[in-house]
Amino acid sequence: MDGYLPLFPLKLVAFPDEPINLHIFEPRYKQLINDILETGDPFGIAVYIDSLMPFGTEVQLLDVSKLYEDGRMDIKTKALGVFEILSFDNPMPGKLYAGGKVSFKENDLKVPELIYREFLFYLKELLRLLNHPVDLVPFAVNSFSFAHKIGLTLAEEYELLTMEKESDRIAYLLRHLMKVIPVMREMEAAKKKIQMNGHFKNLDPLDF
């Protein structure tokens, strides 16, 4: 399905269902948000990594939390679905901000249960190593739920965003988790060893 969206390029990846708080200060984006307030329409966060990337996320404005005297705003939004930019108009006709024709992408949520549970196991372990233990409820967690918290680069987050199948995203995150968890465990062991320096040690006797 195609559509046309006002576009807000940012150096961030917005994942579907994610709440996003933004501070609006540039004149073109103050105009964008004021227009959205009048129409109630969504707009798009276009990912910018060195240059404008082909994929972005549709977002819905939920609330203007604070309006400053000079027109700056603190806003709350919620990310919806993923789109691919088909054309880019900078600026949109008669506006200060950009816009473009987009194609909204499908999101195939099917994933094998065994792989999903393996993903939850490794995700829980990484969060423990990061001192952020969470009780992960099966099937309430998806590939996007903790994607900002597990050490992905911006480029890796973007690659995750472009995948249309949950099974592909889960497999991608599993590979990442299985790569970083051994490193985190080594760091944890080293930290404990450093903390033991200077302590009295109770050593087992050697039989030789």
Secondary structure per residue as TSV (DSSP state, phi and psi in degrees):
chain	resnum	aa	ss	phi	psi
A	1	M	-	360.0	131.0
A	2	D	E	-101.7	158.2
A	3	G	E	-161.6	-178.3
A	4	Y	E	-127.8	129.6
A	5	L	E	-129.6	142.9
A	6	P	E	-62.5	140.9
A	7	L	E	-121.1	137.3
A	8	F	E	-122.5	91.6
A	9	P	E	-68.4	131.0
A	10	L	E	-143.6	153.1
A	11	K	S	-85.6	60.8
A	12	L	S	-154.3	156.9
A	13	V	-	-108.5	124.0
A	14	A	-	-101.8	120.7
A	15	F	-	-92.8	143.7
A	16	P	T	-49.9	137.6
A	17	D	T	76.0	-0.5
A	18	E	-	-79.8	133.2
A	19	P	E	-76.4	136.7
A	20	I	E	-131.3	122.5
A	21	N	E	-102.2	130.5
A	22	L	E	-129.2	145.6
A	23	H	E	-102.2	119.7
A	24	I	E	-102.5	121.2
A	25	F	-	-135.9	-24.4
A	26	E	S	-73.9	141.8
A	27	P	H	-54.3	-39.9
A	28	R	H	-66.2	-34.6
A	29	Y	H	-86.4	-23.7
A	30	K	H	-64.3	-40.0
A	31	Q	H	-64.1	-42.8
A	32	L	H	-57.3	-50.3
A	33	I	H	-66.7	-38.5
A	34	N	H	-62.3	-38.2
A	35	D	H	-65.3	-41.1
A	36	I	H	-64.6	-36.9
A	37	L	H	-61.8	-33.9
A	38	E	H	-76.2	-39.0
A	39	T	H	-94.9	-28.0
A	40	G	-	76.8	6.2
A	41	D	-	-76.4	158.0
A	42	P	-	-77.4	170.6
A	43	F	E	-137.3	178.2
A	44	G	E	-119.0	136.5
A	45	I	E	-93.6	112.8
A	46	A	E	-94.3	128.6
A	47	V	E	-74.7	132.2
A	48	Y	E	-119.1	112.3
A	49	I	S	-128.5	96.2
A	50	D	S	69.5	-36.0
A	51	S	S	-151.5	172.4
A	52	L	E	-67.9	128.5
A	53	M	E	-92.6	158.4
A	54	P	E	-69.6	-24.2
A	55	F	E	-110.1	151.2
A	56	G	E	-154.9	-170.3
A	57	T	E	-131.5	131.4
A	58	E	E	-73.0	137.3
A	59	V	E	-131.8	152.1
A	60	Q	E	-112.0	130.2
A	61	L	E	-72.6	125.6
A	62	L	E	-99.6	-39.7
A	63	D	E	-166.0	144.2
A	64	V	E	-95.9	104.3
A	65	S	E	-72.2	-34.8
A	66	K	E	-150.6	134.2
A	67	L	E	-115.6	120.2
A	68	Y	-	-87.9	161.5
A	69	E	T	-61.5	-30.5
A	70	D	T	-88.8	8.1
A	71	G	S	94.7	-7.9
A	72	R	-	-64.4	154.9
A	73	M	E	-140.4	147.1
A	74	D	E	-105.5	122.3
A	75	I	E	-124.7	154.6
A	76	K	E	-114.1	132.3
A	77	T	E	-133.1	167.3
A	78	K	E	-129.6	131.1
A	79	A	E	-74.6	141.0
A	80	L	E	-109.8	-109.2
A	81	G	E	-105.7	174.1
A	82	V	E	-96.4	142.8
A	83	F	E	-131.9	161.6
A	84	E	E	-114.0	133.6
A	85	I	E	-78.7	123.8
A	86	L	S	-96.2	-33.3
A	87	S	-	-148.0	151.4
A	88	F	-	-131.7	118.1
A	89	D	B	-109.3	116.1
A	90	N	S	-130.1	98.4
A	91	P	S	-93.3	175.2
A	92	M	-	-63.4	149.9
A	93	P	T	-54.1	124.7
A	94	G	T	77.3	7.2
A	95	K	S	-125.3	165.6
A	96	L	S	-86.1	-24.5
A	97	Y	S	-100.9	166.5
A	98	A	E	-85.1	165.3
A	99	G	E	-155.3	174.6
A	100	G	E	-172.5	157.9
A	101	K	E	-78.8	134.1
A	102	V	E	-130.9	157.3
A	103	S	E	-116.1	120.7
A	104	F	E	-79.1	133.2
A	105	K	-	-91.5	150.1
A	106	E	-	-73.5	157.9
A	107	N	-	-133.1	96.2
A	108	D	B	-81.7	111.4
A	109	L	-	-89.6	-1.8
A	110	K	-	-69.3	135.5
A	111	V	-	-151.2	136.2
A	112	P	-	-59.2	135.3
A	113	E	H	-61.6	-37.9
A	114	L	H	-63.0	-44.2
A	115	I	H	-66.6	-38.6
A	116	Y	H	-62.9	-43.8
A	117	R	H	-68.8	-32.9
A	118	E	H	-64.3	-40.9
A	119	F	H	-60.2	-45.4
A	120	L	H	-61.1	-40.4
A	121	F	H	-59.8	-49.8
A	122	Y	H	-71.1	-35.3
A	123	L	H	-62.9	-44.6
A	124	K	H	-62.0	-38.5
A	125	E	H	-66.8	-42.3
A	126	L	H	-64.6	-42.3
A	127	L	H	-63.7	-35.0
A	128	R	H	-63.5	-45.2
A	129	L	H	-64.5	-26.1
A	130	L	T	-88.7	9.2
A	131	N	T	58.1	37.1
A	132	H	-	-132.4	58.0
A	133	P	-	-63.9	135.9
A	134	V	-	-136.8	139.6
A	135	D	-	-81.8	101.8
A	136	L	-	-83.3	117.6
A	137	V	-	-86.3	119.5
A	138	P	T	-53.2	136.6
A	139	F	T	70.0	-3.8
A	140	A	T	-91.4	-13.9
A	141	V	-	-106.3	133.1
A	142	N	-	-123.8	-174.7
A	143	S	T	-63.7	-22.2
A	144	F	T	-91.6	-16.5
A	145	S	T	-57.7	-42.7
A	146	F	T	-121.6	19.1
A	147	A	T	-63.3	-25.0
A	148	H	T	-82.6	-7.8
A	149	K	S	-111.4	3.4
A	150	I	S	-115.4	16.4
A	151	G	-	88.5	19.1
A	152	L	-	-73.5	143.3
A	153	T	-	-74.2	168.0
A	154	L	H	-59.6	-40.2
A	155	A	H	-65.3	-37.4
A	156	E	H	-69.7	-39.6
A	157	E	H	-60.8	-40.2
A	158	Y	H	-64.8	-42.6
A	159	E	H	-60.3	-40.4
A	160	L	H	-61.0	-42.2
A	161	L	H	-60.8	-33.4
A	162	T	H	-77.1	-12.2
A	163	M	-	-80.5	130.5
A	164	E	-	-91.8	-8.8
A	165	K	B	-115.2	131.0
A	166	E	H	-60.8	-35.7
A	167	S	H	-62.5	-38.6
A	168	D	H	-68.1	-39.9
A	169	R	H	-66.5	-41.6
A	170	I	H	-63.7	-43.4
A	171	A	H	-62.3	-39.8
A	172	Y	H	-62.4	-45.0
A	173	L	H	-69.8	-35.3
A	174	L	H	-59.8	-44.7
A	175	R	H	-60.6	-40.9
A	176	H	H	-64.3	-47.0
A	177	L	H	-62.9	-42.0
A	178	M	H	-70.3	-18.4
A	179	K	H	-84.4	-40.9
A	180	V	H	-89.6	-26.2
A	181	I	H	-62.0	-45.0
A	182	P	H	-58.2	-36.9
A	183	V	H	-65.2	-43.8
A	184	M	H	-63.9	-38.6
A	185	R	H	-65.1	-40.4
A	186	E	H	-62.9	-39.5
A	187	M	H	-65.8	-39.9
A	188	E	H	-63.9	-43.1
A	189	A	H	-64.0	-41.3
A	190	A	H	-64.3	-39.0
A	191	K	H	-63.6	-42.3
A	192	K	H	-65.7	-37.7
A	193	K	H	-65.3	-41.7
A	194	I	H	-63.2	-39.7
A	195	Q	H	-66.1	-25.4
A	196	M	H	-79.3	-18.6
A	197	N	T	-58.5	129.4
A	198	G	T	92.3	-8.7
A	199	H	S	-88.6	153.8
A	200	F	-	-69.7	131.7
A	201	K	-	-106.9	133.6
A	202	N	-	-99.7	99.8
A	203	L	-	-98.6	141.0
A	204	D	-	-68.2	139.2
A	205	P	-	-68.5	145.6
A	206	L	-	-95.9	135.7
A	207	D	-	-103.8	101.9
A	208	F	-	-143.9	360.0
